[in-house]
């Protein structure tokens, strides 16, 4: 619809479909996206990759155009073509599958030629597999008619993208450290309140924790508080017409700074390639020396105008040798980048590419002409009427056989996992005799997965038999019926080592990690280190992504995790001193788990074995035992509800305790005018002074809490509730709320350390503990009838009261502390621990991972052949760099050793398992091992420890769902 697809739609699935995109792009950007009509020309591998990503992003409509007919050469990268589509139009053949990706995007096909009258119907046009003449003709037309144009192309191991957007106004709000000249807006200032409405002001940085603003001499006196938010000003970016951009070398964006000369050469080589096709009527033949010589001559002629200082003729020759190829990983990477540019063109969000970007992975070719296999010739690279013809044109038939024989283990079938499986199917990994793919993922499919995990459909949601791994495996078998793939639903951890043990890992050729947390990556890395198996690793966070390839004896490993978590919220902050909405949401999640899950589980364990439960609980320490037994007594004693009215009464009293009484107690301990020992206000900085709330049945948020809390409380006891607010208000009129008086004996902890010391000191109500122990010594005779029903948090069901409770509980606490509240969408993302992922970034990351896979299968032994990558598609930041080698370490004789030069193992050695580091080393009894730094992992002829690559400001990117 032309109206806002988020705020006006009554379709819950449409609302949730926009959720992750809205969190990454913002509400206004998603609204603009929902009104955009996009034309994508060319439905070979690159075109369908872009179309898939754009449709998943949630535009209004996508039209795919192609006059061509499907042929075997397309099957190496066009994942929506089946054998039955041979000889049929590519756009029509892909239409049904593209339409199924997002039911809220209208997808149509156009099989006629591209004409200006067609382009006039769209706000954004994408050209793939197009001639330079068409690019220039349509570029001029789009420029003069205000249509945004993106051109993308791949040829074998090389690819390019160019933007020709009329103008762009990126706008972004973020909080971080400032620099001189930054512009900020001020809010929540107490005293000098005029600043809150003053508007953006320029600042001058005075130090790491101070800055100066405008002249405030005429303002009222400053008291305390305030939040400074940096405002990124809108900027108009001008784009040159395609004809002018072709001859402007300053518009070239680098992706690999070690290949600057190559990319400058590629800019001319792609132009020459169009001229070659125009002159000869075809692309250069694979490995044809005469065609390569002609292309080099044409590039040399173009350079007479461009005047490049260095012209890399080897790159031109390699492009000629491989231009007929059509590779899924390269299309995935370029397709991800190009689709992100479409999103920028539709929304005005983020910074678009200015204007040319080139990518090559020519280091994937054998390090020696034939490497360990056949020599690459016109014959070995010629088409064979196979789905892999587009890949054979680059690497030869012998390499295709090696790909088919590979045995790989994929851990994770989420966003990156789906993209990897698609690429595996297209390149034929494990699809030959003796080859095999094992994929494991313990998760089921949720609605929030559908906007970037393209192998899943809405009919797969909530079906117990349809786990992610199984559905994904079935989907890629359709893409490539030769796939040998087995789906598991196991968590990868020490408990699954009976399944994934020594024999399993030693039977593998490699491992791919598509995991959603650092701890699992570290564990998998340790297993690969232990068994000397290569690992491909990648992760995304919104528009950011990274990849890492781990090669035994050659590169660094992923390495051990750092102790602690930079993102962990201190318990004292959650309990008493929240200052961000993330804190109140985490507090609400903890309340949910404690009240509706853990309490019921404790009661059921008590009923199952009362004596054993009491013994185990008391053995966990008096502090924890008191909490647990109070919880159990509430579920079996007189407090147990007998009907719906009791549930409503409990919810109302819970409201009073959390949002009035507890806050009053906190202010009793620390009054609003409390001073620290230094004479400074206690309630300042991150400590927000709270205020109690007064229950108001006419307040929507107040009633939302009572309705959700009462229904959830009833569910764990098997009591049926209602959403009828008027009926609940009637019950509330009869609920007695006890008077509350703050106590001076209660101590409130300021730090987690104080809290822990209190627990360890034993200053507890031991009399109450003994009383509870006595009361619970004999379980009720009707315990079977008193069994409770623990609730597992489920964010995707809007009718189960889970998110209702979280939103109301969090926003009420935010109101206590004057923290800006969060709407349902944002609350669901944070409380559901959804780290936003988008299809464009996951496609690009998976493509780069599979580029490295080519090198592993080739058997490359030069570290200079491999690449680690760091990308941010929001600003087209793409950096590919050589990975770090392993660290050196010394042993008893102080001589230096590396994993590629291990000490010889002789008799009389004992094995020392360093379980903490996840590796194993053999050392002589009594020998002292001297690591060079305290953090070094002892590799013992395997790996050295990784220096963790940083993503941005030292933060490593994680793949989360």
Secondary structure, 3 states (H helix, E strand, C coil): CCCCCCCCCCCHHHHHHHHHHHHHHCHHHHHHHCCCEEEEECCCHHHHHHHHHHHHHCCCEEEEECCCECCHHHHHCCCCCCHHHCCCEHHHHHHHHHHHHCCCCEEEEECCCCCHHHHCCCCEEEEECCCHHHHHHHHHHHHHHCCEEEEEEEECCEEEEEEECCEEECCEEECCCCCCCCEEEEECCECCHHHHHCCCEECEEEECCEEECCCCCCCCCCCECCEEEEEECCCEEECCCHHHHHCCHHHEECCCHHHHHHHHHHHHHHHHHHHHHHHHCCCCCCCCHHHHHHHHHHHHHHHHHHCCCCCCHHHHHHHHHHCCCCCHHHHHHHHHHHHHHHHHHHHCCCCCCCCEEEEECHHHCCCCCCCCCCCCCCCCCCCCCCCCHHHHHHHCHHHHHHHHCCEEEEECCCHHHHHHHHHHHHHCCCCCCCCEEEEECCCECCHHHCCCCCCCCHHHCCCCCCEHHHHHHHHHHHHCCCCCEEEECCCCCHHHCCCCCHHHHHCCCEEEECCCCHHHHHHHHHHHHHHCCCEEEEEEEECEEEEEEECCCCCCCCCCCCCCCCCCCCHHHHHCCCCCHHHHHHHHHHHHHHHHHHHHHHHHHHHHCHHHHHHHHHCCCHHHHHHHHHHHHHHHCCCCCCCHHHHHHHHHHHHHHHHHHHHHHHHHHCCCCCECCCCCECCCCCCCCCCCCCCCCCCHHHHHHHHHHHHHHHHHHCCCCCCCHHHHHHHHCCCCCCCCCCCCCCCCCCCHHHHHHHHHHCCCCHHHHHHHHHHCCCCCCCHHHHCCCCCCCCCCCCCCCHHHHHHHHHHHHHHHCCCCCCCHHHHHHHHCCCCCECHHHHHHHHHHHHHHHHHHHHCCCCHHHCCEEEEECCCCEEEEECCCCCCCEECCCCCEECCCCCCCCCCCEEEEEEHHHCEEEEEECCCCCECCCCCCCCCCCCCCCCCCCCCECCECCCCCC
